[in-house]
């Protein structure tokens, strides 16, 4: 009996050119979508990105956060295209925005000057540095096409965000601008996000390491229940939710440092947190 992975390697998009392929069987349910669950699970990322951007606009929060939500949505669109086609170009549409959004998070966390306009020389320099970093990564990844290189750089960026937040809250001179109860909320948002993200990474690994076992289980259970065993789809759901929470933590700490903490709080609207403006 062929394994699910050997069912079909060809569909509408032709031979697989991506440098990665996942445990989910290719073209099992559709001639047009290589990995059905891994493709459709990206709708959750899109939902979170659109919802996040709408809330930012409703609360009149800085445009830079909306740009990060657009980047978040692009990851979802790129990932949709990648898992639907397994083409190398689509893989880049998934992987590159991950680096752009994470590096944008670093920019947010290193900008501690008051106000959100982009006119100061320091802000322009930081944006130039960000664009230079993203440009260099894009070029180097086009030359050195090892997906592990992308994964390591992405992990370094996320860990750097976590270290920077810990520094800002505990040791930096700007820590005095944030009262303890709000520091607690920031830490809790970012930690919830990081742990949710890390649990996604754990499942991502399980899906790769135990693919043969999982494939046998899927065939035993049968579809649609077997969709619940698609570990990479769980990675999409968990990292999407984790990113959303980390976004809220980063938005809140940035607003407290660069503006006035008394103007903002974190509220919840149908199960998800968002930064609420108190002065309108
Ligand atoms: Zn994926």
Boltz pocket constraint, residues with backbone or C-beta under 6 A from the ligand:
constraints:
  - pocket:
      binder: B
      contacts: [[A, 38], [A, 79], [A, 83], [A, 232], [A, 236]]
      max_distance: 6.0
